Amino acid sequence: MIQYDRNMCDSQIYRILVINPGSTSTKLSFFEHETEVVRENVVHPSEELKKYERIVDQMGYRLEYIRRFIDNHGIEQSKLDAVVGRGGLLKPIPGGVYRVNSRMLEDLNSARFGEHASNLGGMLAYELARDQKCSAFVMDPVVVDELEDVARLSGMPDLERRSIFHALNQKSAAKEVARTIGKPYAECNFIVAHMGGGISIGAHRKGRVVDVNNALDGDGPFSPERSGGVPSGQLVRLCFNGTYTKEEILKKITGRGGVVAYRGTNNFSDVIRDVKAGEQHALLIYNAMVYQISQEICKHGATLMGEVDRIILTGGMARDEEFVEKIRARVSHLAPVHVVPGEREMHALARGALSVLRHEEAEQEY
């Protein structure tokens, strides 16, 4: 691991600690400006996490690991300019960088809008920043909501469409491509497909995600772990045929749907391996994912009224060149396809905090 060099200290250099808590891990990075000096992925054994009844109860446990990371790499906390955490389940808010305040802490601590490990991001950032009197931020949480009004109607007044998606990585990839083509993100029209354990495909118009599938609750294409949109009438009848409980049905939609339901694995690499081995069922699932993702991308040609600067493919699945090329063959008539493989959440969080510290972007109030 890279040891932090105290001789690099410069009063003009912004130093940022990034915290990205997941269900079984905490990703940690230390940045100087946009340079990642050191990164560590702390894996938390399930038997350790089982000791805590609620996710918020893990605060002290995870803080211990973060402080150990800081000490092990000689990071001088007194010289931190900001601590930024992954945003959790908050009220619907526009995209941007938000200073952690008392209202946000209250919503995260109470899990008012849902309980998820990412809720710890803002709380941990605040706790570490408070002692050093530096800034604590979150950025582009999954609840970013910039939908146009017409996108909210589902056809049933008591079921409004909701915006829950991979906002951080989608917007990060979009801004990266905007820089590549030499245009501000706020002047671009993109269709961005994040393809990972969940799949979200958003229409970005002039810096706002005006329509996107709810990647948490089973909307859009099926993914390694999620069912995607399924025939609604058949789903209702399945719910009431006495075979499954409510919890079992919800698990079929999120967690045990999609590839894991068809193939018994949520690892996309396993599907690729089986396709290369000539398994026809694996190839069918592989091609069906290409088909559904391509359809979801193409529908946003209508959302953006044909004015599409780029189609962007990102997330872990975008690393598979054959998968990408099959999608490109179906969608490139709309716009050039740009591939930004993997996720860059740590860099995105650091860059967001840096943009506020440099006064390039205004911080948002929660």
C-alpha positions as CSV (number, residue, x, y, z in Angstrom):
1,M,0.0,0.0,0.0
2,I,1.1,3.6,-0.7
3,Q,2.3,5.4,2.4
4,Y,1.2,9.0,2.7
5,D,4.2,11.3,2.5
6,R,4.0,14.2,5.0
7,N,6.5,16.1,2.9
8,M,3.8,16.5,0.2
9,C,2.0,18.9,2.5
10,D,1.1,22.1,0.7
11,S,-1.4,24.7,2.1
12,Q,-2.8,25.0,-1.5
13,I,-3.5,21.3,-1.8
14,Y,-7.0,20.1,-0.9
15,R,-7.0,16.9,1.0
16,I,-10.1,14.8,1.0
17,L,-11.1,11.5,2.7
18,V,-13.7,9.4,0.9
19,I,-15.9,6.9,2.6
20,N,-18.1,4.4,0.7
21,P,-19.9,2.0,3.0
22,G,-21.4,-1.1,1.4
23,S,-23.4,-4.0,2.9
24,T,-20.3,-6.0,3.7
25,S,-17.4,-3.6,3.1
26,T,-16.2,-0.1,3.6
27,K,-14.2,1.4,0.8
28,L,-11.8,4.2,1.9
29,S,-9.6,6.6,-0.2
30,F,-7.4,9.6,0.5
31,F,-7.1,12.2,-2.2
32,E,-4.9,15.2,-2.8
33,H,-6.8,17.2,-5.4
34,E,-7.9,14.6,-7.9
35,T,-5.0,12.2,-7.2
36,E,-5.8,9.1,-5.2
37,V,-2.9,8.7,-2.8
38,V,-4.1,5.5,-1.1
39,R,-7.2,3.2,-1.2
40,E,-8.3,0.3,0.9
41,N,-11.4,-2.0,0.8
42,V,-12.2,-3.2,4.3
43,V,-14.2,-6.4,4.2
44,H,-16.5,-7.0,7.2
45,P,-17.2,-10.6,8.0
46,S,-20.9,-11.4,8.1
47,E,-20.5,-12.9,11.6
48,E,-19.3,-9.5,12.8
49,L,-22.1,-7.6,11.3
50,K,-24.7,-10.0,12.7
51,K,-24.0,-8.5,16.1
52,Y,-25.7,-5.3,15.2
53,E,-29.5,-5.2,15.1
54,R,-29.7,-2.1,12.9
55,I,-27.2,-0.7,10.3
56,V,-26.8,2.5,12.3
57,D,-25.5,0.4,15.2
58,Q,-22.4,-0.3,13.1
59,M,-21.2,3.3,13.4
60,G,-18.6,2.7,16.1
61,Y,-17.5,-0.6,14.5
62,R,-16.8,1.0,11.1
63,L,-15.3,4.2,12.7
64,E,-12.6,2.0,14.3
65,Y,-11.6,0.7,10.9
66,I,-11.6,4.2,9.3
67,R,-9.4,5.6,12.1
68,R,-7.0,2.6,11.7
69,F,-6.8,3.4,7.9
70,I,-5.9,7.0,8.8
71,D,-3.3,6.0,11.3
72,N,-1.8,3.2,9.1
73,H,-1.2,5.6,6.2
74,G,0.0,8.6,8.2
75,I,-2.8,10.8,7.1
76,E,-2.9,14.0,9.2
77,Q,-6.5,14.5,10.1
78,S,-5.8,18.1,11.1
79,K,-5.0,18.8,7.5
80,L,-8.1,17.3,6.0
81,D,-10.3,19.8,4.1
82,A,-13.3,17.6,3.6
83,V,-14.7,14.2,4.3
84,V,-17.2,13.0,1.8
85,G,-19.4,9.9,2.1
86,R,-21.6,8.0,-0.3
87,G,-25.2,9.3,0.0
88,G,-27.8,7.0,1.4
89,L,-31.6,6.7,1.3
90,L,-32.8,10.2,1.8
91,K,-35.8,12.2,0.6
92,P,-35.9,12.7,-3.2
93,I,-33.4,15.5,-4.1
94,P,-31.8,16.9,-7.2
95,G,-28.3,15.8,-8.0
96,G,-25.3,17.7,-6.5
97,V,-23.0,17.9,-3.5
98,Y,-24.8,18.3,-0.1
99,R,-23.3,19.4,3.2
100,V,-24.3,17.0,5.9
101,N,-26.6,18.9,8.3
102,S,-28.8,18.0,11.3
103,R,-31.9,17.3,9.1
104,M,-29.9,14.8,7.0
105,L,-28.4,13.1,10.1
106,E,-31.9,12.7,11.5
107,D,-33.3,11.1,8.4
108,L,-30.2,8.8,8.1
109,N,-30.2,7.8,11.7
110,S,-34.0,7.1,11.8
111,A,-33.9,5.3,8.4
112,R,-37.0,7.3,7.6
113,F,-36.7,6.6,3.9
114,G,-35.2,3.1,4.2
115,E,-32.3,1.3,5.8
116,H,-29.2,0.6,3.8
117,A,-25.5,0.5,4.5
118,S,-25.0,3.7,2.4
119,N,-26.9,5.6,5.0
120,L,-23.7,5.4,7.1
121,G,-21.8,7.4,4.5
122,G,-23.0,10.8,5.6
123,M,-23.0,9.9,9.3
124,L,-19.4,8.7,9.3
125,A,-18.3,11.7,7.2
126,Y,-19.9,14.0,9.8
127,E,-18.4,12.3,12.7
128,L,-14.8,12.4,11.3
129,A,-15.2,16.0,10.0
130,R,-16.6,17.4,13.2
131,D,-13.5,16.9,15.3
132,Q,-11.3,18.5,12.7
133,K,-13.8,21.3,11.9
134,C,-13.6,20.5,8.2
135,S,-16.5,20.0,5.8
136,A,-18.6,16.9,5.5
137,F,-20.5,16.1,2.3
138,V,-22.5,13.5,0.4
139,M,-23.1,13.5,-3.3
140,D,-25.6,12.2,-5.8
141,P,-27.3,9.6,-3.6
142,V,-29.5,6.9,-5.2
143,V,-32.6,9.0,-4.5
144,V,-31.6,11.8,-6.9
145,D,-34.9,12.8,-8.5
146,E,-34.9,15.1,-11.5
147,L,-37.8,13.4,-13.3
148,E,-40.1,15.4,-15.6
149,D,-43.7,15.4,-14.5
150,V,-44.8,13.2,-17.5
151,A,-42.3,10.6,-16.4
152,R,-43.9,10.1,-13.0
153,L,-47.3,8.8,-14.3
154,S,-47.5,5.0,-14.3
155,G,-51.1,4.5,-15.5
156,M,-52.3,3.9,-11.9
157,P,-52.7,7.1,-9.8
158,D,-51.8,5.3,-6.6
159,L,-48.5,4.0,-8.2
160,E,-46.3,7.0,-9.1
161,R,-43.0,6.2,-10.8
162,R,-40.0,6.8,-8.6
163,S,-36.4,7.8,-9.3
164,I,-34.0,5.3,-7.6
165,F,-30.9,4.6,-9.6
166,H,-27.1,4.6,-9.8
167,A,-27.0,8.4,-9.8
168,L,-23.4,8.7,-8.6
169,N,-21.9,6.5,-11.3
170,Q,-24.3,7.7,-14.1
171,K,-23.5,11.3,-13.5
172,S,-19.8,10.7,-13.1
173,A,-19.6,8.8,-16.4
174,A,-21.7,11.5,-18.1
175,K,-19.4,14.3,-16.9
176,E,-16.4,12.3,-18.0
177,V,-17.7,11.9,-21.5
178,A,-18.8,15.6,-21.6
179,R,-15.2,16.5,-20.9
180,T,-14.0,14.1,-23.6
181,I,-16.2,15.7,-26.2
182,G,-15.4,19.3,-25.0
183,K,-18.9,20.3,-23.9
184,P,-20.2,21.2,-20.4
185,Y,-22.4,18.4,-19.0
186,A,-25.2,21.0,-18.6
187,E,-25.2,21.4,-22.4
188,C,-25.3,17.7,-23.3
189,N,-28.0,15.1,-24.0
190,F,-26.9,11.6,-23.0
191,I,-28.5,8.2,-22.6
192,V,-26.5,6.5,-19.8
193,A,-26.7,2.7,-19.0
194,H,-25.2,1.6,-15.7
195,M,-24.9,-2.2,-16.0
196,G,-24.0,-4.0,-12.8
197,G,-25.9,-6.1,-10.1
198,G,-28.7,-3.7,-10.9
199,I,-29.2,-1.9,-14.2
200,S,-30.4,1.7,-14.6
201,I,-30.7,3.5,-17.8
202,G,-31.3,7.3,-17.7
203,A,-32.0,10.1,-20.1
204,H,-29.8,13.0,-19.2
205,R,-31.0,16.3,-20.7
206,K,-28.8,19.3,-20.1
207,G,-27.4,18.0,-16.8
208,R,-30.7,16.5,-15.4
209,V,-31.8,12.9,-15.4
210,V,-35.3,13.5,-16.7
211,D,-36.3,9.9,-16.9
212,V,-34.8,6.6,-15.5
213,N,-36.1,3.2,-14.5
214,N,-36.4,2.4,-10.8
215,A,-33.4,0.0,-10.6
216,L,-34.3,-1.1,-7.0
217,D,-37.9,-2.2,-7.3
218,G,-38.0,-4.2,-10.5
219,D,-38.3,-1.7,-13.4
220,G,-36.5,-1.8,-16.8
221,P,-34.3,-4.7,-18.0
222,F,-33.6,-7.7,-15.9
223,S,-30.1,-7.8,-14.3
224,P,-27.9,-10.3,-12.4
225,E,-30.0,-9.9,-9.3
226,R,-33.3,-8.1,-10.3
227,S,-36.3,-9.2,-12.3
228,G,-36.8,-6.0,-14.2
229,G,-40.2,-5.2,-15.5
230,V,-42.4,-8.3,-15.6
231,P,-46.0,-8.9,-16.9
232,S,-48.1,-7.1,-14.3
233,G,-51.2,-9.3,-14.6
234,Q,-49.3,-12.5,-14.2
235,L,-47.4,-11.0,-11.3
236,V,-50.6,-10.2,-9.5
237,R,-52.0,-13.7,-10.0
238,L,-48.7,-15.1,-8.8
239,C,-48.9,-13.0,-5.6
240,F,-52.4,-14.4,-4.8
241,N,-52.1,-18.0,-5.8
242,G,-51.1,-19.0,-2.2
243,T,-47.6,-20.2,-3.1
244,Y,-45.5,-17.3,-2.0
245,T,-45.4,-14.9,0.9
246,K,-45.1,-11.1,0.3
247,E,-41.4,-11.3,1.4
248,E,-40.7,-14.1,-1.1
249,I,-42.3,-12.2,-4.0
250,L,-40.2,-9.1,-3.1
251,K,-37.1,-11.3,-3.1
252,K,-38.0,-12.6,-6.5
253,I,-38.0,-9.0,-7.8
254,T,-34.9,-7.8,-6.0
255,G,-32.1,-10.1,-4.9
256,R,-33.3,-13.4,-6.4
257,G,-34.6,-12.2,-9.8
258,G,-33.0,-12.0,-13.2
259,V,-29.8,-14.0,-13.9
260,V,-29.7,-15.6,-10.5
261,A,-33.3,-16.9,-11.0
262,Y,-32.4,-18.3,-14.5
263,R,-28.8,-19.5,-13.8
264,G,-28.4,-19.8,-10.0
265,T,-25.6,-17.2,-9.9
266,N,-25.6,-13.4,-9.7
267,N,-22.0,-13.3,-11.1
268,F,-22.0,-12.1,-14.7
269,S,-18.6,-13.6,-15.2
270,D,-20.1,-17.0,-14.6
271,V,-22.5,-16.4,-17.5
272,I,-19.7,-15.2,-19.8
273,R,-17.7,-18.4,-18.9
274,D,-20.7,-20.6,-19.7
275,V,-21.4,-18.8,-23.0
276,K,-17.7,-19.4,-24.0
277,A,-18.2,-23.0,-23.1
278,G,-21.0,-23.3,-25.6
279,E,-24.0,-23.5,-23.2
280,Q,-27.0,-22.5,-25.2
281,H,-29.2,-21.6,-22.2
282,A,-26.4,-19.2,-20.9
283,L,-26.2,-17.7,-24.4
284,L,-30.0,-17.1,-24.4
285,I,-29.8,-15.3,-21.1
286,Y,-26.8,-13.3,-22.3
287,N,-28.6,-12.2,-25.5
288,A,-31.8,-11.5,-23.7
289,M,-30.0,-9.0,-21.4
290,V,-28.5,-7.4,-24.5
291,Y,-32.0,-7.2,-26.1
292,Q,-33.7,-5.7,-23.0
293,I,-30.9,-3.2,-22.3
294,S,-30.9,-2.1,-26.0
295,Q,-34.7,-1.6,-25.9
296,E,-34.5,0.5,-22.8
297,I,-31.8,2.7,-24.3
298,C,-33.7,3.1,-27.5
299,K,-36.9,4.2,-25.9
300,H,-35.0,7.3,-24.5
301,G,-34.4,8.4,-28.1
302,A,-38.1,9.4,-27.8
303,T,-37.5,10.9,-24.3
304,L,-34.8,13.2,-25.8
305,M,-36.7,13.7,-29.0
306,G,-33.9,12.3,-31.1
307,E,-31.3,14.8,-29.8
308,V,-28.7,12.5,-28.4
309,D,-25.1,13.4,-28.2
310,R,-23.8,10.1,-26.9
311,I,-25.0,6.7,-25.6
312,I,-22.8,5.8,-22.6
313,L,-22.3,2.3,-21.3
314,T,-20.8,2.0,-17.8
315,G,-20.7,-0.4,-14.8
316,G,-19.0,-3.7,-14.4
317,M,-20.7,-5.4,-17.3
318,A,-19.3,-2.8,-19.7
319,R,-16.0,-4.5,-19.3
320,D,-17.2,-7.4,-21.5
321,E,-16.3,-6.3,-25.0
322,E,-18.6,-8.7,-26.8
323,F,-21.6,-7.7,-24.6
324,V,-20.8,-4.0,-25.4
325,E,-20.5,-4.7,-29.1
326,K,-23.8,-6.5,-29.3
327,I,-25.5,-3.5,-27.6
328,R,-23.7,-1.1,-29.9
329,A,-25.0,-3.0,-33.0
330,R,-28.6,-2.4,-31.8
331,V,-28.4,1.2,-30.6
332,S,-25.7,3.0,-32.5
333,H,-28.2,4.3,-35.1
334,L,-29.3,6.8,-32.3
335,A,-25.9,8.2,-31.4
336,P,-22.2,7.2,-31.1
337,V,-21.6,4.8,-28.2
338,H,-19.0,5.7,-25.6
339,V,-17.9,3.0,-23.1
340,V,-16.8,4.0,-19.6
341,P,-16.3,0.5,-18.0
342,G,-16.5,-0.2,-14.3
343,E,-17.5,2.3,-11.6
344,R,-15.6,5.4,-10.4
345,E,-17.5,6.2,-7.2
346,M,-14.5,7.1,-5.1
347,H,-13.1,9.5,-7.7
348,A,-16.6,11.0,-8.3
349,L,-17.0,11.7,-4.6
350,A,-13.6,13.3,-4.3
351,R,-14.1,15.4,-7.4
352,G,-17.5,16.6,-6.2
353,A,-16.1,17.7,-2.9
354,L,-13.2,19.3,-4.6
355,S,-15.5,21.3,-6.9
356,V,-17.2,22.8,-3.9
357,L,-14.0,23.5,-2.1
358,R,-12.7,25.3,-5.2
359,H,-16.0,27.2,-5.5
360,E,-16.6,25.7,-9.0
361,E,-19.9,24.3,-7.8
362,A,-22.3,25.5,-5.1
363,E,-23.1,23.1,-2.3
364,Q,-26.7,22.1,-1.9
365,E,-28.8,22.4,1.3
366,Y,-30.7,19.3,2.4
